Amino acid sequence: MSTPNEPTPAESVPAESPPAESALPESNPAESSPAESSPVTPKPGPRPGPRPGPRPGPAAGHRPPVAVHHVDVGDPEAFGRIDDDGTVWLSTPEGERQIGSWQAGTREEGLAHFSRKFADLATETEILEERLDARSGDPRKTRTAAEHLLESLPTAQAIGDIAGLTARLQQIVDRAGELSGTVKAEREAAKAAALARKEELAAEAEQIGAESTHWKNSGDRLRAILEEWKTIKGVDRKTDDALWKRYSRARDAFNRRRGAHFAELDRERAGVKHRKEELIAEAEALSSSTDWAATSARYRDLMAQWKAAGRAPRDADDALWARFKAAQDVFFGARNAVNAERDAEFTQNGQAKKALLDEAEKTIDPARDLEGARRAFRSFRDRWEEIGKVPRDQMQALEGRARALEKRIRDAEDAAWSRTDPEALARAAQFTERAAKLTEQAEKAAAAGKDAEAATLREQADQWNEWAAAATSAVADR
């Protein structure tokens, strides 16, 4: 017998710690640009060589790699020059401005060096623009970084389109100011949505924990709630902890109720196991019985009790059923073997009775020899009974033919009896005797001169003679 797949207490929803998303900082530190973390502070005088790039971030998995930006700063000679004495000049719409001195190499190398300085500033500006376009990080921090860069430009030792860079940074400052309110509203809305969703999940978990008895489906749903819970960010720590406690208490309540249910189920199944073992003992005791009808009925009763008993523990129920069925199979196998032997005997009996009928129907003829037919039929009936039983499906046809043969003899006997019926013959004789007496009386009346009385008596005599003739004719016609 199959056993339904039911969850066990070991499938309880795992007791995991609440996700710590609310402990994260408001923004990802990996997203901060050099301008945000360390504003550019210009120093007087030339610097020997290019400014180093950003330091490598933390180990992989803690901070995403910084994208490499290749900024086209154009021809440095279009934005500045270096005198023969090494003085470095920056060209601006307001005129030239001395920004430093170059003594470390050729004029071309100096222009390249100060152009790279400008490229660094342009790269930082481009990163801030991209961050603002993507709305990543806090717009207020982006604005602060842009303002720091703006403040550094008048004293920056760099050759490039400083005026264009100033306009771009000013646009970042303006856009960040406008966007900060929008981003704040969006974040508040996202926070409210996250809070509402977690409240919904907590309420659903509480309903499951208090009411549900669909143990497997509800357990799966509590696990699904937990997985979704981990993905919801933005709820403050205090509120998140309170909501987590609601979920955790609901899950614990569900697990306790489910554990109690299966504990009770185990007790019930232990009782079912004991009851089925009793039924098996009786079934095994009956397996050698040869009282086919009574034992078959008892096995049917045991099967009904087995079904009504319910299910034993999963690991035992199939084995118990195998024992119970094996006991039945022993009995019914023996009964079937006997029935098969009996059926073979009945088949032979049927063939014998058919042959006997064929012979009797040809040889017994009551119309020709009623007494011989009687003797032959008595012999036929004795041999018929000696042969014994026939298959059930042949019984009606064979018995019908035997009864038909017997009816032919009985009909012949009735006909013979009618032809020699003593009562009918006695009635005919009485009628004749009565007619004779009436005729005698008529003659005496005529002799006495009573002609009228004689005529009446003769009429009566004639009537009785007619009746006597009719009675005699009826017997002869039978």
C-alpha positions in Angstrom: 0.0 0.0 0.0 1.3 3.4 -0.8 1.9 6.0 1.8 1.3 9.7 1.0 4.3 12.0 1.1 3.7 14.1 4.2 6.1 16.6 5.7 7.8 15.7 9.0 8.8 18.0 11.9 12.4 17.9 10.6 11.2 20.1 7.7 10.6 23.1 10.0 11.4 26.5 8.5 15.1 27.2 9.4 15.6 29.8 12.2 17.8 32.2 10.4 19.1 35.5 11.7 17.4 38.7 10.3 19.2 40.2 7.3 21.4 43.1 8.3 20.6 45.4 5.4 19.7 48.3 7.6 23.1 48.2 9.1 24.7 49.1 5.8 25.9 52.8 5.3 23.5 55.0 3.3 25.9 55.0 0.3 28.4 52.5 -1.0 31.9 53.7 -0.1 33.2 52.1 -3.3 31.2 54.8 -5.3 33.1 57.8 -3.8 35.4 59.6 -6.2 38.8 61.0 -5.3 37.2 64.4 -5.4 34.7 63.4 -2.7 37.1 61.6 -0.4 40.0 64.0 -0.7 39.3 67.4 -2.2 42.0 68.8 -4.5 44.2 71.2 -2.6 46.7 73.0 -4.9 50.2 73.5 -3.8 52.5 76.4 -5.0 55.2 75.5 -7.4 55.7 72.7 -9.9 55.3 69.0 -9.0 57.8 66.5 -10.2 56.0 64.2 -12.5 52.3 63.2 -13.0 49.9 63.0 -10.0 49.3 59.4 -8.9 45.9 57.9 -9.6 43.4 56.6 -7.0 44.7 54.0 -4.6 43.6 50.4 -5.3 40.3 49.6 -3.6 39.7 46.9 -1.0 39.9 43.2 -1.9 37.6 41.8 -4.6 34.1 41.3 -3.3 34.1 44.4 -1.1 34.4 47.1 -3.7 33.7 47.1 -7.5 36.6 47.9 -9.8 36.8 51.6 -10.9 36.0 52.1 -14.5 39.0 53.4 -16.6 38.2 56.7 -18.3 40.1 57.9 -21.3 39.5 61.6 -21.6 40.4 63.5 -24.8 41.9 66.8 -23.6 42.9 68.0 -27.0 46.1 69.7 -28.0 47.8 71.2 -24.9 49.4 74.0 -27.0 45.9 75.3 -27.6 45.4 76.0 -23.9 48.9 76.9 -22.7 52.6 77.2 -23.2 56.0 77.0 -21.5 58.6 79.7 -21.9 62.3 79.1 -22.5 63.0 79.8 -18.8 60.4 77.0 -17.8 57.6 79.3 -16.8 54.2 77.6 -17.4 51.3 79.6 -18.7 47.5 78.7 -18.9 45.4 80.4 -21.6 41.9 81.4 -20.4 39.2 83.6 -21.9 40.4 86.3 -19.4 44.0 86.0 -20.5 47.1 84.0 -19.7 47.8 83.0 -16.1 51.1 81.6 -14.7 50.5 78.3 -13.1 54.0 77.0 -12.4 57.4 76.2 -13.6 58.9 73.2 -15.6 62.5 72.2 -15.3 62.4 68.4 -15.5 62.6 67.9 -19.2 61.7 69.3 -22.6 58.9 71.7 -23.3 56.9 68.9 -25.0 57.3 66.7 -21.9 56.2 69.6 -19.7 53.1 70.3 -21.8 52.2 66.6 -21.6 52.7 66.5 -17.9 50.4 69.5 -17.2 47.9 68.1 -19.8 47.8 64.9 -17.8 47.0 67.0 -14.7 44.1 68.5 -16.6 43.0 65.0 -17.7 42.8 63.9 -14.0 40.5 66.8 -13.3 38.4 66.1 -16.4 38.2 62.4 -15.4 36.9 63.3 -11.9 34.4 65.6 -13.5 33.2 62.9 -15.9 32.8 60.5 -13.0 30.6 63.0 -11.2 28.5 63.6 -14.3 28.0 59.8 -14.8 27.1 59.4 -11.1 24.6 62.2 -11.4 23.1 60.8 -14.6 22.8 57.3 -13.0 21.4 58.7 -9.8 23.9 56.6 -7.8 25.0 57.8 -4.4 23.9 60.9 -2.6 23.4 64.0 -4.9 24.5 66.2 -2.0 27.9 64.5 -1.8 28.2 64.7 -5.6 27.5 68.5 -5.3 30.1 68.9 -2.6 32.7 67.1 -4.6 32.0 69.3 -7.6 32.2 72.4 -5.5 35.6 71.3 -4.2 36.8 70.8 -7.7 35.5 74.2 -8.7 37.3 75.8 -5.9 40.6 74.1 -7.0 40.4 75.2 -10.6 41.7 78.8 -10.2 45.0 77.5 -8.7 45.1 74.2 -10.5 48.5 73.4 -12.1 47.0 72.0 -15.3 46.8 72.9 -19.0 43.5 72.3 -20.7 40.0 73.7 -21.3 39.6 75.0 -17.7 36.8 77.3 -18.7 34.8 74.4 -20.2 35.6 72.3 -17.2 34.4 75.1 -14.9 31.1 75.2 -16.8 30.6 71.5 -16.6 31.3 71.5 -12.8 28.9 74.4 -12.3 26.2 72.5 -14.2 26.9 69.5 -11.9 26.5 71.7 -8.9 23.2 73.1 -10.2 21.8 69.7 -11.3 22.8 68.0 -8.0 21.0 70.7 -6.0 17.8 70.2 -8.1 18.1 66.4 -8.0 18.8 66.0 -4.2 15.1 66.8 -3.4 13.9 64.3 -6.1 16.2 61.6 -4.9 15.3 62.2 -1.3 11.6 61.8 -2.2 12.3 58.7 -4.2 14.3 57.2 -1.4 11.6 58.0 1.1 9.0 56.4 -1.2 11.2 53.3 -1.6 11.7 53.1 2.2 7.9 53.4 2.7 7.3 50.7 0.1 9.9 48.4 1.7 8.4 49.0 5.1 4.9 48.3 3.8 6.0 45.1 2.1 7.7 43.8 5.2 4.6 44.6 7.2 2.6 42.6 4.7 5.0 39.7 4.9 5.0 39.8 8.7 1.2 39.8 8.7 1.0 36.9 6.3 3.5 34.9 8.4 1.4 35.6 11.5 -1.7 34.3 9.8 0.1 31.2 8.7 1.6 30.7 12.2 -1.8 31.0 13.9 -4.2 29.2 11.5 -2.7 27.2 8.7 -2.8 23.4 8.8 -1.4 22.9 5.3 1.9 22.0 6.7 4.1 21.5 3.6 2.7 24.3 1.5 2.8 26.7 4.5 6.3 25.7 5.4 7.4 26.4 1.8 5.6 29.8 1.9 7.4 30.8 5.2 10.7 30.0 3.5 9.8 32.0 0.5 8.8 34.9 2.7 12.3 34.7 4.3 14.0 34.8 0.9 12.0 37.8 -0.2 12.6 39.4 3.2 16.4 39.3 2.6 16.0 41.2 -0.7 14.1 44.2 0.8 16.4 47.0 1.8 16.0 50.5 3.2 14.1 49.9 6.5 15.7 51.5 9.5 17.2 49.1 12.0 14.8 49.6 14.9 11.7 49.1 12.7 13.3 46.2 10.8 14.1 44.4 14.1 10.5 44.8 15.3 9.1 43.4 12.1 11.7 40.5 12.1 10.5 39.5 15.6 6.9 39.3 14.4 8.0 37.1 11.5 10.2 35.0 13.8 7.5 34.5 16.4 5.0 33.5 13.7 7.4 31.0 12.2 8.1 29.5 15.7 4.4 29.2 16.4 3.8 27.4 13.1 6.7 25.1 13.8 5.4 24.3 17.3 1.9 23.5 16.0 3.2 21.4 13.2 5.5 19.6 15.6 2.5 18.9 17.9 0.5 17.7 15.0 3.1 15.2 13.8 3.7 14.0 17.3 0.0 13.2 17.7 0.1 11.6 14.3 3.0 9.4 15.3 1.1 8.3 18.4 -2.0 7.5 16.3 0.1 5.6 13.7 1.7 3.6 16.5 -1.8 2.5 17.5 -2.6 1.7 13.8 0.5 -0.4 13.6 -0.5 -2.4 16.6 -4.0 -2.9 15.2 -2.7 -4.0 11.8 -0.3 -6.5 13.5 -3.4 -8.1 15.1 -5.1 -8.3 11.8 -2.0 -9.9 10.2 -1.9 -12.5 13.0 -5.5 -13.5 12.3 -4.9 -13.5 8.5 -1.9 -15.7 8.9 -3.9 -18.1 11.1 -6.6 -18.4 8.5 -4.2 -19.0 5.6 -4.3 -22.8 5.9 -8.1 -23.0 6.2 -10.0 -25.1 3.7 -13.4 -23.8 4.6 -13.4 -21.8 1.4 -16.7 -19.9 1.7 -16.5 -18.9 5.4 -12.8 -18.0 5.2 -13.2 -15.9 2.1 -16.0 -13.9 3.9 -13.7 -13.5 6.9 -10.9 -12.2 4.7 -13.2 -9.7 3.2 -14.1 -8.5 6.7 -10.4 -8.3 7.7 -9.7 -6.2 4.5 -12.5 -3.7 5.5 -11.0 -3.4 9.0 -7.5 -2.9 7.5 -8.8 0.0 5.4 -10.6 1.5 8.3 -7.6 1.3 10.6 -5.7 4.1 8.7 -2.0 4.4 8.1 0.9 3.1 10.2 4.2 4.9 10.3 5.6 5.4 6.8 8.6 3.1 7.2 6.3 0.2 8.5 3.1 0.5 6.5 4.3 -1.1 3.3 6.0 -4.0 5.2 2.8 -4.6 7.2 0.7 -4.7 4.0 3.1 -7.1 2.4 2.7 -9.6 5.3 -1.1 -9.2 5.3 -1.3 -9.7 1.6 1.0 -12.7 1.7 -1.3 -14.5 4.2 -4.3 -13.8 1.9 -2.4 -15.0 -1.1 -1.6 -18.4 0.6 -5.3 -19.0 1.2 -6.7 -17.8 -2.1 -3.9 -19.6 -4.0 -4.9 -22.9 -2.4 -8.6 -22.1 -3.0 -7.9 -21.3 -6.6 -6.0 -24.5 -7.1 -8.9 -26.5 -5.7 -11.4 -24.5 -7.8 -9.2 -25.2 -10.9 -9.3 -28.9 -10.2 -13.0 -28.8 -9.6 -13.6 -26.8 -12.8 -11.8 -29.5 -14.8 -13.9 -32.2 -13.2 -17.1 -30.2 -13.9 -16.1 -29.7 -17.5 -15.7 -33.5 -17.9 -19.1 -33.9 -16.2 -20.7 -31.5 -18.6 -19.3 -33.4 -21.6 -20.6 -36.7 -20.2 -24.1 -35.3 -19.5 -24.2 -33.9 -23.0 -23.3 -37.3 -24.5 -25.9 -38.9 -22.3 -28.6 -36.5 -23.4 -27.7 -37.0 -27.1 -28.2 -40.7 -26.7 -31.4 -40.5 -24.6 -33.1 -38.0 -27.1 -32.4 -40.5 -29.9 -33.5 -43.7 -28.2 -36.4 -42.7 -25.8 -39.7 -42.5 -27.8 -42.8 -42.5 -25.6 -45.1 -42.3 -28.5 -43.9 -45.7 -29.8 -43.3 -47.5 -26.5 -44.5 -45.6 -23.4 -43.5 -48.3 -20.9 -40.1 -48.7 -22.5 -39.6 -45.0 -22.5 -40.4 -44.9 -18.8 -37.8 -47.5 -18.0 -35.2 -45.9 -20.2 -35.8 -42.5 -18.6 -35.4 -43.9 -15.1 -32.1 -45.4 -16.1 -31.1 -42.0 -17.8 -32.0 -40.1 -14.5 -29.8 -42.5 -12.4 -26.8 -42.1 -14.7 -27.4 -38.3 -14.8 -27.2 -38.0 -11.0 -24.1 -40.2 -10.8 -22.2 -38.0 -13.2 -22.4 -35.0 -10.8 -22.1 -31.2 -11.2 -21.3 -29.3 -14.4 -19.9 -25.8 -15.0 -22.3 -23.1 -14.0 -22.6 -21.7 -17.5 -23.7 -25.2 -18.9 -26.1 -26.1 -16.2 -29.2 -24.3 -17.4 -28.9 -25.6 -21.0 -28.3 -29.2 -20.0 -31.1 -29.3 -17.3 -33.5 -27.7 -19.9 -32.9 -30.5 -22.3 -33.4 -33.2 -19.5 -36.7 -31.5 -18.5 -37.9 -31.5 -22.1 -37.2 -35.2 -22.4 -39.1 -35.8 -19.2 -42.0 -33.7 -20.4 -42.4 -35.8 -23.5 -42.9 -38.9 -21.4 -45.3 -37.2 -19.0 -47.4 -35.8 -21.9 -47.6 -39.3 -23.4 -48.7 -40.7 -20.0 -51.4 -38.1 -19.7 -52.7 -38.9 -23.2 -52.8 -42.6 -22.4 -54.6 -42.0 -19.2 -57.2 -39.9 -20.9 -58.0 -42.7 -23.3 -58.7 -45.2 -20.5 -60.2 -42.9 -17.9 -62.5 -45.1 -15.7 -64.5 -42.2 -14.5 -65.4 -41.1 -18.0 -66.3 -44.6 -19.0 -68.5 -45.0 -15.8 -70.3 -41.8 -16.7 -71.1 -43.1 -20.2 -72.4 -46.3 -18.7 -74.6 -44.4 -16.3 -76.1 -42.4 -19.1 -76.8 -45.5 -21.1 -78.4 -47.3 -18.1 -80.6 -44.2 -17.5 -81.7 -44.1 -21.1 -82.7 -47.8 -20.9 -84.8 -47.3 -17.8 -86.6 -44.4 -19.4 -87.3 -46.5 -22.5 -88.7 -49.3 -20.3 -91.0 -46.9 -18.4 -92.2 -45.5 -21.8 -93.2 -48.9 -23.0 -95.1 -49.6 -19.8 -97.0 -46.3 -20.1 -97.9 -47.1 -23.7 -99.2 -50.5 -22.7 -101.3 -48.8 -20.1 -102.8 -46.5 -22.7 -100.8 -43.5 -21.4 -99.6 -42.3 -24.7 -98.7 -38.8 -23.7 -96.6 -40.0 -20.7 -95.0 -42.6 -23.0 -94.0 -39.9 -25.5 -92.4 -37.8 -22.8 -90.4 -40.7 -21.4 -89.2 -41.6 -24.9 -87.9 -38.1 -25.4 -86.0 -38.2 -22.1 -84.6 -41.6 -23.0 -83.4 -40.2 -26.3 -81.6 -37.3 -24.5 -79.8 -39.7 -22.2 -78.8 -41.8 -25.1 -77.2 -38.7 -26.8 -75.3 -37.9 -23.6 -74.0 -41.4 -23.3 -72.9 -41.4 -26.9 -71.1 -38.1 -26.4 -69.3 -39.3 -23.2 -68.2 -42.5 -25.0 -67.0 -40.5 -28.0 -64.9 -38.2 -25.8 -63.0 -41.1 -24.2 -62.4 -42.6 -27.6 -61.0 -39.3 -29.0 -58.4 -38.9 -26.3 
